[in-house]
Amino acid sequence: MASSTLTNRSVARPEVSKEGTARAGALLGLAAVACLVAGVGHLAVVVENPGDWWQYVAFFLVTGVGQVACAGLLVRRPAPWVLLSGIWGNVAILGMYLYTRTWGVPVGPAVRHQEPAGTLDMAVALSEVAVVVLLCAALAGRTRRIVINLVGLLGVGLWIGRMTGLIL
């Protein structure tokens, strides 16, 4: 099913070879599972902590629903915009995760409180990293090169920030 919808130039093309199409389908399937795991993890936080400040609950609800929806779109309609949204959406969520663990919560009653990294947090973060890696691998051609270069530049920037003490 996924191979018939992978016709855009920026995603692995079915005309490259049967192995290439199968590989792209497998990458998208694995990315969908990882995205679903991350989304369910965020929704579990909402269920476990419904009395938290409304903006915290809204953040976890929106990210959870967004990741579950992305998982569904990766299976049903893996258009290039879905892959790119999945990549950059998960990068943004990972950025917030890093921010809250190093600088502290940016808003609300717990402002500047550094959140501890728990087991669920780590599982969700690893799932999000997997989504980014798998979706980057599923891209093809120029789009793949550009996205991987941008993700790499972001990583170098974070590393420099950490080495200079800007990021704790």
C-alpha positions in Angstrom: 0.0 0.0 0.0 2.8 2.5 0.9 4.6 1.9 -2.4 1.7 3.1 -4.4 1.7 6.5 -2.6 5.4 7.0 -2.7 5.5 8.8 -6.1 6.8 12.2 -5.3 10.4 13.0 -6.1 11.4 13.9 -2.6 10.4 10.5 -1.1 12.0 7.1 -2.0 10.6 6.4 -5.5 9.0 3.1 -6.5 10.7 3.2 -9.9 14.2 2.8 -8.3 13.9 -0.9 -7.6 11.6 -3.3 -5.8 14.1 -3.4 -2.9 14.1 0.4 -2.7 10.4 0.5 -2.5 10.3 -2.2 0.1 13.0 -0.4 2.1 11.1 2.9 2.1 7.9 1.1 3.2 9.7 -0.6 6.0 11.3 2.7 7.1 7.9 4.4 7.1 6.3 1.5 9.0 9.0 1.6 11.7 8.7 5.4 11.9 4.9 5.1 12.3 5.4 2.7 15.2 8.0 5.0 16.8 5.7 8.0 16.3 2.8 6.1 17.8 4.9 5.1 20.9 5.9 8.8 21.4 2.3 10.0 21.0 0.9 7.4 23.4 3.6 8.4 25.9 2.6 12.0 25.7 -1.1 11.1 26.1 -0.2 9.0 29.1 1.2 12.1 30.8 -2.2 13.8 30.3 -4.1 10.9 31.8 -1.7 10.6 34.7 -1.6 14.3 35.5 -4.9 15.9 34.5 -4.7 18.4 37.3 -1.5 20.0 36.1 -1.5 23.6 34.8 -3.7 23.8 31.8 -0.9 24.8 29.4 1.2 21.8 30.4 -1.8 19.5 29.7 -2.5 21.3 26.4 1.2 20.8 25.3 1.1 17.1 26.0 -2.3 16.7 24.5 -1.4 18.5 21.3 2.0 16.7 20.9 0.4 13.3 21.7 -2.5 13.7 19.2 -0.1 15.2 16.6 2.3 12.2 16.9 -0.6 9.7 16.7 -2.0 11.5 13.7 1.5 11.5 12.1 1.8 7.8 12.6 -1.6 7.3 10.8 -0.6 9.5 8.0 2.8 7.7 7.6 0.9 4.5 7.0 -2.0 5.8 4.9 -0.6 8.8 3.0 3.2 9.2 3.3 3.4 12.4 1.3 6.6 14.4 1.5 5.0 17.1 3.7 4.0 14.4 6.2 7.6 13.1 6.4 9.0 16.7 6.8 6.3 17.6 9.4 7.2 14.4 11.2 10.9 15.2 11.2 10.7 18.8 12.3 7.8 18.3 14.7 9.7 15.6 16.5 12.9 17.8 16.4 10.9 20.6 18.0 9.5 18.3 20.7 13.0 17.0 21.4 14.2 20.6 21.7 11.6 21.3 24.3 12.6 18.1 26.1 16.3 19.3 26.2 15.3 22.8 27.2 13.2 21.6 30.2 16.0 19.3 31.3 18.8 21.9 31.1 17.3 25.4 31.5 14.0 24.5 33.2 10.3 24.8 32.3 9.9 28.1 30.3 6.4 29.1 31.5 3.8 28.4 34.2 3.9 27.8 37.9 7.0 25.7 37.6 9.0 28.2 35.6 12.8 27.5 35.6 12.2 24.2 37.4 14.5 21.6 35.7 12.5 18.5 35.1 14.1 15.1 35.9 14.5 12.6 33.1 12.3 9.6 33.9 11.9 6.2 32.3 8.9 7.3 30.3 10.6 10.5 29.2 13.6 8.6 27.9 11.4 6.0 26.1 9.5 8.8 24.4 12.6 10.8 23.5 14.3 7.7 22.0 11.1 7.1 20.0 11.3 10.7 18.7 14.9 10.3 17.8 14.0 7.1 15.9 11.2 8.9 14.0 13.7 11.6 12.9 16.3 9.1 11.8 13.9 6.8 10.0 12.1 9.6 8.2 15.4 11.1 7.1 16.4 7.7 5.7 13.1 7.5 3.9 13.6 10.8 2.1 15.4 10.7 -1.3 17.5 13.0 -3.4 18.0 16.7 -2.8 15.4 16.8 0.0 17.2 14.1 1.9 20.5 15.9 1.6 19.1 19.2 2.7 17.2 17.8 5.7 20.1 15.7 6.9 22.5 18.7 6.6 20.0 20.9 8.6 19.6 18.3 11.3 23.4 17.9 11.4 23.9 21.7 11.7 21.4 21.7 14.6 23.3 18.9 16.3 26.6 20.8 15.9 25.0 23.9 17.3 23.8 22.0 20.3 27.2 20.4 20.8 28.9 23.8 20.6 26.3 25.2 23.1 27.0 22.4 25.5 30.8 22.8 25.2 30.6 26.5 25.8 28.3 26.1 28.8 25.3 27.8 27.0 23.5 24.5 27.3 23.9 22.8 30.7 
